[in-house]
Amino acid sequence: MRLDSNTILITGGASGIGLALARRFARAGSTVVVCGRRQEQLEQAQRECPGLRAIQCDVSVEAERTALVERVTRELPGLNVLINNAGIQNRPPPLVQTQDWSRHRSEIAINLEAPMHLSMLLIPHLMQQASPAILNVTSGLAFVPIALMPTYCATKAALHSFTLSLRHQLKDTPIRVVEIVPPAVNTDLGGKGLHDTGAPLDDYADHAIAQIEKGELEFGYQFSEKGRLSSRQELDAAFAALNERFEKSR
Ligand SMILES: NC(=O)c1ccc[n+]([C@@H]2O[C@H](COP(=O)([O-])OP(=O)(O)OC[C@H]3O[C@@H](n4cnc5c(N)ncnc54)[C@H](OP(=O)(O)O)[C@@H]3O)[C@@H](O)[C@H]2O)c1
């Protein structure tokens, strides 16, 4: 995929991995619009990335998704790439305890419902564009879940599955469907400090943008590259080791 000639919508692109990709696409010459809930974060991203367009939008709300698509396709009729990146990560109490369902529900709405619906809303528009693509950001935890984050991991596994079906259904169209599978990356996902031991953001984003440019359809990095290519036996061993480590550190 060329980096210099796209018009790209990146959900959740005002921070973390989304912003790191936005900067790289913008630097190469693409037009980038990001969305997010926090206006001050959108403005901060625009200061850090000159030329970045920003729209306040909560992608967990169906009407806001519809309005977002209507607005970006009207204001940027050449929009040819959707990057479904917005996500949250909750660490709920163990499932034997009483749960606040609304937190699980919003995690499902943001991480899974939004990318599914935004893809469906934009397919007719993307079909009319040159070099169209949908890029979904899943996670290494789609392949090896951390049991203490059951809903987060389930949303990412489901988005991986949806991405496979989407790619298959669109195989005779010009729309490329790409899955970006990050490992732990040092961002503020889930709250400040929780991902400090993850891969440095710029190292990860440099790797990801190189894979996108090469035309890879699915790619991980370190832990997630190993995970996505593992046998069932290897996945079971990784699950046991990861969960033992997490339970000890809790
Ligand atoms: N960092 C990691 O270790 C890691 C690993 C694997 C996968 N990922 C995935 O990578 C993606 C980006 O995460 P990140 O690590 O870059 O964390 P991040 O910096 O927290 O980015 C998440 C972005 O999503 C936006 N967002 C959240 N809820 C939203 C909503 N309802 N509507 C619109 N935007 C929303 C946030 O902005 P607002 O809060 O302003 O809305 C934020 O800009 C996520 O899908 C995450 O699951 C991350």
Ligand as a Chemical Component Dictionary entry (heavy atoms), coordinates in Angstrom:
data_LIG
# 
_chem_comp.id                   LIG 
_chem_comp.type                 NON-POLYMER 
_chem_comp.pdbx_formal_charge   0 
_chem_comp.three_letter_code    LIG 
# 
loop_
_chem_comp_atom.comp_id 
_chem_comp_atom.atom_id 
_chem_comp_atom.alt_atom_id 
_chem_comp_atom.type_symbol 
_chem_comp_atom.charge 
_chem_comp_atom.model_Cartn_x 
_chem_comp_atom.model_Cartn_y 
_chem_comp_atom.model_Cartn_z 
_chem_comp_atom.pdbx_ordinal 
LIG N1  N1  N 0  -1.017  -0.599 23.672 1  
LIG C1  C1  C 0  -1.083  -1.912 23.608 2  
LIG O1  O1  O 0  -0.392  -2.627 24.347 3  
LIG C2  C2  C 0  -2.009  -2.589 22.614 4  
LIG C3  C3  C 0  -1.823  -3.944 22.363 5  
LIG C4  C4  C 0  -2.663  -4.580 21.460 6  
LIG C5  C5  C 0  -3.678  -3.867 20.834 7  
LIG N2  N2  N 1  -3.831  -2.535 21.104 8  
LIG C6  C6  C 0  -4.936  -1.840 20.457 9  
LIG O2  O2  O 0  -4.469  -0.692 19.810 10 
LIG C7  C7  C 0  -5.525  0.249  19.692 11 
LIG C8  C8  C 0  -5.033  1.619  20.111 12 
LIG O3  O3  O 0  -4.731  1.580  21.498 13 
LIG P1  P1  P 0  -3.493  2.370  22.131 14 
LIG O4  O4  O 0  -2.618  1.369  22.771 15 
LIG O5  O5  O -1 -2.944  3.309  21.153 16 
LIG O6  O6  O 0  -4.198  3.121  23.357 17 
LIG P2  P2  P 0  -4.729  4.630  23.497 18 
LIG O7  O7  O 0  -3.617  5.588  23.362 19 
LIG O8  O8  O 0  -5.548  4.632  24.745 20 
LIG O9  O9  O 0  -5.643  4.793  22.215 21 
LIG C9  C9  C 0  -6.985  4.441  22.171 22 
LIG C10 C10 C 0  -7.723  5.576  21.461 23 
LIG O10 O10 O 0  -9.075  5.167  21.268 24 
LIG C11 C11 C 0  -9.904  6.289  21.517 25 
LIG N3  N3  N 0  -11.219 5.831  21.928 26 
LIG C12 C12 C 0  -11.541 5.052  22.986 27 
LIG N4  N4  N 0  -12.873 4.912  23.074 28 
LIG C13 C13 C 0  -13.393 5.626  22.044 29 
LIG C14 C14 C 0  -14.721 5.884  21.620 30 
LIG N5  N5  N 0  -15.774 5.385  22.273 31 
LIG N6  N6  N 0  -14.915 6.653  20.524 32 
LIG C15 C15 C 0  -13.845 7.174  19.854 33 
LIG N7  N7  N 0  -12.563 6.961  20.228 34 
LIG C16 C16 C 0  -12.356 6.202  21.303 35 
LIG C17 C17 C 0  -9.203  7.047  22.643 36 
LIG O11 O11 O 0  -9.564  8.426  22.641 37 
LIG P3  P3  P 0  -10.698 9.020  23.630 38 
LIG O12 O12 O 0  -10.464 8.412  24.975 39 
LIG O13 O13 O 0  -10.462 10.488 23.573 40 
LIG O14 O14 O 0  -12.000 8.627  23.028 41 
LIG C18 C18 C 0  -7.735  6.868  22.276 42 
LIG O15 O15 O 0  -7.285  7.931  21.454 43 
LIG C19 C19 C 0  -6.673  -0.294 20.541 44 
LIG O16 O16 O 0  -7.627  -0.920 19.723 45 
LIG C20 C20 C 0  -5.987  -1.314 21.419 46 
LIG O17 O17 O 0  -6.868  -2.325 21.859 47 
LIG C21 C21 C 0  -3.026  -1.890 21.964 48 
# 
loop_
_chem_comp_bond.comp_id 
_chem_comp_bond.atom_id_1 
_chem_comp_bond.atom_id_2 
_chem_comp_bond.value_order 
_chem_comp_bond.pdbx_ordinal 
LIG N1  C1  SING 1  
LIG C1  O1  DOUB 2  
LIG C1  C2  SING 3  
LIG C2  C3  SING 4  
LIG C2  C21 DOUB 5  
LIG C3  C4  DOUB 6  
LIG C4  C5  SING 7  
LIG C5  N2  DOUB 8  
LIG N2  C6  SING 9  
LIG N2  C21 SING 10 
LIG C6  O2  SING 11 
LIG C6  C20 SING 12 
LIG O2  C7  SING 13 
LIG C7  C8  SING 14 
LIG C7  C19 SING 15 
LIG C8  O3  SING 16 
LIG O3  P1  SING 17 
LIG P1  O4  DOUB 18 
LIG P1  O5  SING 19 
LIG P1  O6  SING 20 
LIG O6  P2  SING 21 
LIG P2  O7  DOUB 22 
LIG P2  O8  SING 23 
LIG P2  O9  SING 24 
LIG O9  C9  SING 25 
LIG C9  C10 SING 26 
LIG C10 O10 SING 27 
LIG C10 C18 SING 28 
LIG O10 C11 SING 29 
LIG C11 N3  SING 30 
LIG C11 C17 SING 31 
LIG N3  C12 SING 32 
LIG N3  C16 SING 33 
LIG C12 N4  DOUB 34 
LIG N4  C13 SING 35 
LIG C13 C14 SING 36 
LIG C13 C16 DOUB 37 
LIG C14 N5  SING 38 
LIG C14 N6  DOUB 39 
LIG N6  C15 SING 40 
LIG C15 N7  DOUB 41 
LIG N7  C16 SING 42 
LIG C17 O11 SING 43 
LIG C17 C18 SING 44 
LIG O11 P3  SING 45 
LIG P3  O12 DOUB 46 
LIG P3  O13 SING 47 
LIG P3  O14 SING 48 
LIG C18 O15 SING 49 
LIG C19 O16 SING 50 
LIG C19 C20 SING 51 
LIG C20 O17 SING 52 
# 
